Amino acid sequence: MYNTITVMDAVQDRFIAHFAELMSDDEHDLEPISLSRKRRGLRIHVILMIVTFGIYSQFFLLWTIHNYNRHIRDQWSYERKVLQWISLRSGGLRVEKVKTDNRSGTVDLIKRMI
């Protein structure tokens, strides 16, 4: 899965760089983003899991989830900047988040189940 995300990041990086180049003008400039993460070897993690009798796997799981969450947060932040850039370039005043009634959180799911 990590390899798939790395490949998708590389494709997205190239697309955004090309998009920014095509859409930039004298007044508005959109900087490309680089979301690519450093590739880390799995070997050291496997060794640590064996040496710690699997206890390290809990840390590894939390570390992996943290990295994916940071990756998604970075993407959302950049997408927000792109929307603001498009709004400015097309003469809009601002970009607002639209609130929905769609509940998809874990707490809401548990409440619906009770």
PyMOL commands that set and color helices and strands:
alter all, ss='L'
color gray80, all
select helices_A, chain A and resi 2-23+43-51+56-89+106-113
alter helices_A, ss='H'
color red, helices_A
deselect
rebuild
show_as cartoon
